[in-house]
């Protein structure tokens, strides 16, 4: 486990420790085989449709949505679709304002006209996305949650890496020899930034979310991508091809993909979504963890299977109190808000990746520290120096997390493709020096470490999941049942 942790930390240290690069041109082999030539990116980039599912007003919604419009990408190869599930959604005025501001670009709003006609399963995100997926005019899809901010060069770097099968600067597939695995999903490390830097009770949940994503989650998320032993995909920001996903759903309908197709009814359900092009994503509305299931489907497709890839980019979710559009919105984020979120997703993972969920407590510093202290003390020191070993273990772990936190926070918004028109969000820049201070950072880190095991126990003792104010239950076939 320590190897895994420092594998992830090392990858972050070398691949995320600097401003995001500026790919203005690409060097390729010329036809004569001897001389390289430089070609413009516009000549090789494929078209992309950005899909943003929206429900209600999240903190700093306008800034987050606008960041996808301001991507440094050829405008004629970019389509942006905002998906809303009903005409009364309070986010619609903000979306319409953005569409009016950027009326020279291909930006549109799609609203479900009928709940019944657009309800394919219990997952509201997929139900909301389905209409945009079908209306997308490009094969490459970028599913980007409404509550995250992205840097202006994220899409450009991601498409280059997707087309060339490059993961954090390393080729995963040799197009000349056919060896290796092609990248089927580009994804980005999800981070959360607390807008309010205080450690008050009303904001502790936001600070804990921030700490979890910057430290424990980031290490393991980056490790699993690099090790490429299984798909590990968070749904905040995923880029893949419609044609690949539709192909995977076709294979599911034939019973060719394990883990998903563990019942005959699953294959039958998938078969209803392969008759019409552009409907493949609807199959995944039966799952709460649709991001992981889509990752499994693309990973295990016997015809087009591949792996995941990263670019050193992150997506940033502002959380806590904020203002939107000049109007005050107060988002309390208490300790139990954080606890409930962690419990919810642990329960989802309990059914989807049981083995990984069962060993998760050993990924946290306190429990693995107890194991390691007992083992080292008895193997090498006749049962002595337990307190010293435990102290040194926690000290090294803390220094590692503090270093990683500073790296990710410092470079989260540093992109060489920033210009005067690009947003530089205050919620990242304003509190950096305060967040760096050990006196502010350490208490939150200690509290998060202490809460890790109790949260896991709570998750293991229950089955009900509350998601967007709706109760669900995960069945043994991994499908969600709305209660």
C-alpha positions as CSV (number, residue, x, y, z in Angstrom):
1,X,0.0,0.0,0.0
2,X,2.9,2.4,0.7
3,X,4.3,1.6,-2.7
4,X,0.9,2.5,-4.3
5,X,0.7,5.8,-2.3
6,X,4.2,6.9,-3.3
7,X,3.7,5.7,-6.9
8,X,0.8,8.2,-7.1
9,X,2.6,10.9,-5.2
10,X,5.6,10.6,-7.5
11,X,3.4,10.8,-10.6
12,X,1.8,14.0,-9.3
13,X,5.2,15.4,-8.3
14,X,6.6,15.0,-11.8
15,X,3.5,15.5,-14.0
16,X,1.4,18.1,-12.2
17,X,4.2,20.2,-10.8
18,X,4.2,23.1,-13.3
19,X,2.1,25.3,-15.6
20,X,0.1,23.3,-18.2
21,X,2.0,23.2,-21.5
22,X,1.1,25.2,-24.6
23,X,0.8,22.8,-27.7
24,X,0.7,25.3,-30.5
25,X,1.9,22.9,-33.2
26,X,2.7,19.3,-33.7
27,X,5.7,17.7,-35.4
28,X,5.0,14.8,-37.7
29,X,6.9,12.5,-40.1
30,X,6.7,13.8,-43.7
31,X,5.9,11.5,-46.6
32,X,9.5,11.0,-47.7
33,X,10.3,9.5,-44.4
34,X,13.3,11.6,-43.7
35,X,12.3,15.1,-42.8
36,X,10.0,16.2,-40.1
37,X,7.5,19.0,-40.8
38,X,5.5,21.2,-38.7
39,X,1.7,21.4,-39.3
40,X,-0.9,23.5,-37.6
41,X,-3.1,21.9,-35.0
42,X,-6.2,23.0,-36.9
43,X,-5.4,20.6,-39.6
44,X,-5.4,17.5,-37.4
45,X,-7.8,18.3,-34.5
46,X,-11.2,16.6,-34.6
47,X,-14.5,18.2,-33.7
48,X,-15.7,18.0,-30.1
49,X,-19.2,18.4,-28.5
50,X,-19.1,19.5,-24.9
51,X,-22.1,18.3,-22.9
52,X,-22.8,20.0,-19.5
53,X,-25.7,18.5,-17.5
54,X,-27.2,21.1,-15.2
55,X,-29.6,21.0,-12.3
56,X,-30.1,24.0,-10.1
57,X,-27.5,26.7,-9.3
58,X,-24.2,25.5,-8.0
59,X,-21.6,27.8,-6.4
60,X,-20.1,30.1,-9.1
61,X,-22.1,28.4,-11.8
62,X,-21.6,31.1,-14.4
63,X,-17.8,31.1,-14.1
64,X,-17.7,27.3,-14.3
65,X,-20.0,27.1,-17.4
66,X,-18.2,30.0,-19.2
67,X,-14.8,28.2,-18.7
68,X,-16.0,25.5,-21.2
69,X,-17.0,28.2,-23.8
70,X,-13.5,29.9,-23.5
71,X,-11.5,26.8,-24.4
72,X,-8.7,27.5,-26.8
73,X,-10.0,25.3,-29.6
74,X,-11.0,26.0,-33.2
75,X,-14.5,27.4,-32.9
76,X,-15.7,25.7,-36.1
77,X,-14.8,22.3,-34.5
78,X,-16.5,23.0,-31.1
79,X,-20.1,22.5,-30.1
80,X,-21.3,23.3,-26.6
81,X,-24.7,21.9,-25.3
82,X,-26.1,22.8,-21.9
83,X,-28.6,20.1,-20.8
84,X,-31.4,21.0,-18.4
85,X,-34.1,18.5,-17.3
86,X,-37.1,21.0,-16.9
87,X,-38.1,24.5,-18.0
88,X,-38.4,25.7,-14.4
89,X,-34.7,25.2,-13.5
90,X,-33.3,28.4,-11.9
91,X,-30.0,28.0,-13.9
92,X,-31.7,28.7,-17.2
93,X,-31.4,32.6,-17.0
94,X,-27.6,32.2,-16.4
95,X,-27.3,29.8,-19.4
96,X,-29.3,32.2,-21.6
97,X,-27.1,35.1,-20.6
98,X,-24.0,33.1,-21.7
99,X,-25.6,32.1,-25.0
100,X,-26.4,35.7,-25.7
101,X,-22.9,36.8,-24.8
102,X,-21.3,34.2,-27.1
103,X,-23.9,34.1,-29.9
104,X,-21.1,33.9,-32.5
105,X,-20.3,30.4,-31.2
106,X,-22.1,27.1,-31.4
107,X,-23.7,27.2,-28.0
108,X,-27.2,25.9,-27.2
109,X,-29.6,25.0,-24.5
110,X,-31.6,21.8,-24.5
111,X,-34.6,21.3,-22.1
112,X,-36.6,18.1,-21.6
113,X,-40.1,18.7,-22.7
114,X,-41.5,15.5,-21.0
115,X,-40.2,13.7,-18.0
116,X,-41.7,10.4,-19.2
117,X,-40.2,10.6,-22.6
118,X,-36.7,11.3,-21.3
119,X,-36.7,8.9,-18.3
120,X,-34.7,5.9,-19.2
121,X,-33.6,4.8,-15.8
122,X,-33.1,6.0,-12.2
123,X,-29.9,8.0,-13.0
124,X,-31.0,11.7,-13.5
125,X,-27.6,12.7,-14.9
126,X,-27.8,10.3,-17.8
127,X,-31.5,11.1,-18.4
128,X,-30.5,14.7,-18.7
129,X,-27.5,14.1,-20.9
130,X,-29.2,11.7,-23.4
131,X,-30.8,14.5,-25.5
132,X,-27.4,16.3,-25.8
133,X,-25.7,13.0,-26.7
134,X,-28.1,12.4,-29.5
135,X,-27.9,15.9,-30.8
136,X,-24.1,16.0,-30.7
137,X,-22.7,16.7,-34.2
138,X,-19.2,15.4,-33.5
139,X,-18.0,12.0,-32.6
140,X,-15.9,13.1,-29.6
141,X,-17.9,13.9,-26.5
142,X,-16.7,15.8,-23.5
143,X,-19.0,15.2,-20.6
144,X,-18.3,17.9,-18.1
145,X,-20.2,18.5,-14.9
146,X,-21.8,21.9,-14.4
147,X,-20.1,22.6,-11.1
148,X,-16.4,22.5,-12.2
149,X,-14.1,25.0,-13.7
150,X,-11.6,24.0,-16.4
151,X,-8.5,25.8,-17.7
152,X,-8.5,27.1,-21.2
153,X,-6.1,24.6,-22.7
154,X,-7.6,21.5,-21.2
155,X,-9.6,20.4,-24.2
156,X,-6.7,21.1,-26.7
157,X,-4.2,19.0,-24.7
158,X,-6.8,16.3,-24.1
159,X,-7.7,15.8,-27.8
160,X,-4.1,15.7,-28.9
161,X,-3.4,13.1,-26.3
162,X,-6.5,11.1,-27.2
163,X,-5.7,11.1,-30.9
164,X,-2.0,10.1,-30.3
165,X,-2.7,7.8,-27.3
166,X,-0.5,9.7,-24.9
167,X,-0.9,9.5,-21.1
168,X,0.9,12.3,-19.2
169,X,3.6,12.5,-21.8
170,X,4.0,8.8,-22.4
171,X,2.7,6.9,-25.5
172,X,0.5,3.9,-24.6
173,X,0.0,2.6,-28.1
174,X,2.4,2.3,-31.1
175,X,0.5,3.1,-34.3
176,X,3.2,1.6,-36.4
177,X,3.5,-1.8,-34.7
178,X,0.0,-2.0,-33.2
179,X,1.4,-2.8,-29.8
180,X,0.0,-1.3,-26.5
181,X,-3.4,-0.1,-25.6
182,X,-5.2,2.9,-27.2
183,X,-6.6,5.5,-24.9
184,X,-10.4,5.4,-25.0
185,X,-11.1,7.9,-22.2
186,X,-9.3,11.1,-21.3
187,X,-10.1,12.3,-17.8
188,X,-8.9,14.8,-15.4
189,X,-8.1,14.9,-11.6
190,X,-11.1,16.3,-9.8
191,X,-10.4,18.9,-7.1
192,X,-12.6,21.0,-4.8
193,X,-11.7,24.4,-3.6
194,X,-13.4,25.9,-0.5
195,X,-14.4,29.5,-1.4
196,X,-14.5,30.4,2.2
197,X,-11.1,29.7,3.9
198,X,-12.5,29.7,7.4
199,X,-12.5,26.6,9.7
200,X,-15.9,27.5,11.1
201,X,-18.5,24.7,11.7
202,X,-20.6,25.9,8.8
203,X,-17.6,25.5,6.4
204,X,-15.8,22.5,7.8
205,X,-17.5,20.2,5.3
206,X,-16.1,22.2,2.4
207,X,-12.6,22.2,3.9
208,X,-12.7,18.4,4.4
209,X,-13.9,17.9,0.8
210,X,-11.0,20.0,-0.3
211,X,-8.5,18.1,1.8
212,X,-9.7,14.7,0.7
213,X,-9.6,15.5,-3.0
214,X,-6.2,17.2,-2.8
215,X,-4.5,14.5,-0.8
216,X,-5.9,11.0,-0.4
217,X,-8.1,10.8,-3.5
218,X,-5.6,12.5,-5.9
219,X,-2.8,10.0,-5.0
220,X,-4.9,6.9,-5.7
221,X,-6.8,8.4,-8.7
222,X,-3.5,9.2,-10.4
223,X,-1.9,5.9,-9.4
224,X,-4.8,3.8,-10.9
225,X,-4.6,5.7,-14.2
226,X,-0.8,5.3,-14.4
227,X,-0.8,1.6,-13.4
228,X,-3.6,0.9,-15.8
229,X,-4.7,-2.3,-14.0
230,X,-8.4,-1.4,-14.0
231,X,-10.6,1.6,-15.0
232,X,-10.8,4.2,-12.3
233,X,-12.9,7.1,-13.7
234,X,-14.6,10.0,-11.9
235,X,-17.5,11.5,-13.9
236,X,-16.6,15.1,-13.4
237,X,-14.7,15.3,-16.7
238,X,-14.6,12.5,-19.3
239,X,-13.7,12.6,-23.0
240,X,-14.5,9.7,-25.3
241,X,-16.0,8.9,-28.7
242,X,-19.7,8.2,-29.2
243,X,-18.8,5.5,-31.7
244,X,-16.7,3.7,-29.1
245,X,-19.4,3.9,-26.5
246,X,-22.1,2.7,-28.9
247,X,-19.9,-0.2,-29.9
248,X,-19.4,-1.2,-26.3
249,X,-23.2,-1.1,-25.7
250,X,-23.6,-3.4,-28.7
251,X,-21.1,-5.8,-27.2
252,X,-23.0,-5.7,-23.9
253,X,-26.2,-6.6,-25.7
254,X,-24.3,-9.7,-27.1
255,X,-23.1,-10.7,-23.6
256,X,-19.5,-10.1,-24.5
257,X,-18.5,-7.7,-21.7
258,X,-18.1,-9.1,-18.2
259,X,-18.8,-7.3,-14.9
260,X,-21.7,-5.4,-16.5
261,X,-23.4,-8.3,-18.2
262,X,-23.8,-10.5,-15.1
263,X,-27.5,-11.2,-15.9
264,X,-29.4,-12.0,-19.0
265,X,-31.7,-9.0,-18.4
266,X,-28.7,-6.6,-18.7
267,X,-28.0,-7.8,-22.2
268,X,-31.7,-7.5,-23.1
269,X,-31.8,-4.0,-21.7
270,X,-28.7,-3.0,-23.7
271,X,-30.3,-4.4,-26.9
272,X,-33.0,-1.7,-26.8
273,X,-30.4,1.0,-27.1
274,X,-28.5,-0.2,-30.2
275,X,-31.3,0.0,-32.7
276,X,-30.9,3.8,-33.2
277,X,-27.5,5.6,-33.5
278,X,-26.8,8.1,-30.7
279,X,-28.6,6.3,-28.0
280,X,-25.9,4.2,-26.4
281,X,-25.5,6.4,-23.3
282,X,-29.1,5.8,-22.3
283,X,-28.3,2.2,-21.3
284,X,-26.2,3.5,-18.4
285,X,-29.1,5.3,-16.8
286,X,-29.8,2.1,-14.9
287,X,-26.6,2.7,-12.8
288,X,-25.8,5.4,-10.2
289,X,-22.1,5.1,-10.8
290,X,-22.5,5.6,-14.6
291,X,-18.9,7.0,-14.9
292,X,-17.3,3.8,-13.6
293,X,-19.7,1.6,-15.7
294,X,-18.9,3.6,-18.9
295,X,-15.2,3.2,-18.1
296,X,-15.6,-0.6,-17.7
297,X,-17.6,-0.8,-20.9
298,X,-14.9,1.0,-22.9
299,X,-12.1,-0.7,-21.2
300,X,-13.4,-4.2,-21.8
301,X,-14.8,-3.9,-25.3
302,X,-13.4,-6.9,-27.2
303,X,-13.3,-4.9,-30.5
304,X,-12.1,-1.5,-29.3
305,X,-10.9,-2.0,-25.7
306,X,-8.4,0.4,-24.4
307,X,-7.3,2.3,-21.3
308,X,-7.6,5.8,-19.7
309,X,-5.3,8.8,-20.0
310,X,-4.5,12.1,-18.3
311,X,-2.8,15.3,-19.4
312,X,-1.7,16.8,-16.1
313,X,-4.9,18.9,-16.1
314,X,-7.4,19.2,-13.2
315,X,-11.0,20.3,-12.9
316,X,-11.9,22.5,-10.0
317,X,-15.2,22.6,-8.1
318,X,-15.8,25.6,-6.0
319,X,-17.6,24.7,-2.8
320,X,-18.9,26.6,0.2
321,X,-20.4,30.1,0.4
322,X,-20.3,32.2,-2.7
323,X,-22.1,34.8,-4.8
324,X,-23.6,34.1,-8.3
325,X,-24.5,36.8,-10.7
326,X,-24.2,39.5,-8.1
327,X,-26.9,37.7,-6.0
328,X,-26.0,36.2,-2.6
329,X,-26.2,32.5,-2.3
330,X,-25.2,30.9,1.0
331,X,-24.1,27.2,0.8
332,X,-23.5,25.8,4.2
333,X,-21.2,22.8,4.1
334,X,-21.0,21.2,7.5
335,X,-19.1,18.1,8.7
336,X,-22.2,15.9,8.2
337,X,-22.5,17.1,4.6
338,X,-19.0,15.8,3.9
339,X,-19.7,12.6,5.8
340,X,-22.9,11.9,3.9
341,X,-21.2,12.5,0.6
342,X,-18.4,10.1,1.4
343,X,-20.8,7.5,2.7
344,X,-23.0,7.7,-0.4
345,X,-20.2,7.0,-2.9
346,X,-18.6,4.3,-0.7
347,X,-21.9,2.5,-0.8
348,X,-22.0,2.8,-4.5
349,X,-18.5,1.4,-4.8
350,X,-19.2,-1.4,-2.4
351,X,-21.3,-3.0,-5.1
352,X,-19.2,-2.1,-8.1
353,X,-15.7,-2.8,-6.8
354,X,-16.2,-4.7,-3.6
355,X,-12.5,-5.9,-3.1
356,X,-11.1,-2.3,-3.5
357,X,-13.8,-1.0,-1.1
358,X,-13.1,-3.6,1.6
359,X,-9.3,-2.7,1.7
360,X,-9.9,1.1,1.5
361,X,-9.4,1.6,5.3
362,X,-5.8,0.5,4.8
363,X,-5.2,3.4,2.4
364,X,-5.6,5.8,5.2
365,X,-2.7,6.8,7.4
366,X,-4.0,5.8,10.9
367,X,-5.0,2.2,10.2
368,X,-2.1,1.3,8.0
369,X,0.2,3.1,10.5
370,X,-1.1,0.8,13.2
371,X,-0.5,-2.3,11.0
372,X,3.0,-1.1,10.0
373,X,4.0,-0.1,13.5
374,X,3.0,-3.5,14.9
375,X,4.8,-5.3,12.2
376,X,8.0,-3.3,12.2
377,X,8.2,-3.2,16.0
378,X,7.8,-7.0,16.4
379,X,9.9,-8.0,13.4
380,X,12.9,-5.9,14.0
381,X,12.8,-4.3,17.5
382,X,11.4,-7.0,19.8
383,X,8.1,-5.1,20.2
384,X,9.8,-1.8,21.2
385,X,9.7,1.8,19.7
386,X,6.0,1.5,18.7
387,X,5.3,5.2,19.6
388,X,8.4,6.3,17.7
389,X,7.6,4.3,14.6
390,X,4.0,5.5,14.6
391,X,5.1,9.1,15.0
392,X,7.6,8.9,12.2
393,X,5.0,7.2,9.9
394,X,2.5,10.0,10.5
395,X,5.1,12.7,10.1
396,X,6.3,11.4,6.7
397,X,2.7,10.9,5.6
398,X,1.7,14.4,6.6
399,X,4.7,16.0,4.9
400,X,3.9,14.0,1.7
401,X,0.2,15.2,1.8
402,X,1.3,18.8,2.5
403,X,3.7,18.8,-0.4
404,X,1.2,17.3,-2.7
405,X,-1.5,19.8,-1.6
406,X,0.8,22.8,-2.3
407,X,1.8,21.4,-5.8
408,X,-1.8,20.9,-6.9
409,X,-3.1,24.1,-5.5
410,X,-0.2,26.2,-6.9
411,X,-0.5,25.0,-10.4
412,X,-4.3,24.2,-10.6
413,X,-5.0,27.4,-12.5
414,X,-1.6,28.0,-14.2
415,X,-2.1,27.4,-17.9
416,X,0.2,28.8,-20.6
417,X,-2.9,29.3,-22.8
418,X,-4.3,31.9,-20.4
419,X,-4.8,35.3,-22.0
420,X,-6.7,38.5,-21.2
421,X,-10.0,37.0,-22.2
422,X,-9.6,33.9,-20.1
423,X,-11.2,33.7,-16.7
424,X,-8.8,33.5,-13.7
425,X,-11.2,32.5,-10.9
426,X,-10.9,34.3,-7.6
427,X,-11.9,31.2,-5.6
428,X,-8.5,29.6,-6.6
429,X,-6.3,32.6,-6.4
430,X,-7.6,34.6,-3.4
431,X,-6.7,32.2,-0.6
432,X,-3.7,30.4,-1.8
433,X,-1.3,31.9,0.8
434,X,-3.8,31.2,3.6
435,X,-4.3,27.6,2.6
436,X,-0.5,27.1,2.4
437,X,-0.1,28.0,6.1
438,X,0.5,24.9,8.1
439,X,-1.5,26.3,11.0
440,X,-4.6,26.4,8.8
441,X,-3.9,23.2,6.9
442,X,-2.9,20.8,9.7
443,X,-6.1,20.8,11.8
444,X,-8.2,19.9,8.7
445,X,-5.8,17.2,7.7
446,X,-5.9,15.6,11.2
447,X,-9.7,15.8,11.3
448,X,-10.0,14.1,7.9
449,X,-7.7,11.3,8.9
450,X,-9.6,10.7,12.1
451,X,-13.0,10.6,10.2
452,X,-11.8,8.2,7.5
453,X,-12.5,4.9,9.4
454,X,-15.8,5.9,11.0
455,X,-17.1,7.0,7.6
456,X,-16.1,3.7,6.0
457,X,-17.9,1.7,8.8
458,X,-21.1,3.8,8.3
459,X,-21.0,3.1,4.6
460,X,-20.6,-0.6,5.1
461,X,-23.5,-0.8,7.5
462,X,-26.1,0.6,5.2
463,X,-27.5,0.1,1.7
464,X,-29.6,3.3,1.0
465,X,-28.1,6.1,-1.1
466,X,-29.4,9.6,-1.1
467,X,-28.5,11.4,-4.3
468,X,-29.8,14.9,-5.2
469,X,-32.6,14.5,-2.6
470,X,-33.7,11.2,-4.1
471,X,-33.3,7.8,-2.2
472,X,-31.8,4.9,-4.1
473,X,-30.8,1.3,-3.5
474,X,-28.1,-0.6,-5.4
475,X,-29.2,-4.1,-6.5
476,X,-26.9,-7.1,-6.8
477,X,-26.7,-6.7,-10.6
478,X,-25.2,-3.2,-9.9
479,X,-28.4,-1.4,-11.2
480,X,-30.0,1.3,-9.1
481,X,-33.5,1.1,-7.8
482,X,-35.2,4.4,-7.0
483,X,-37.0,4.1,-3.7
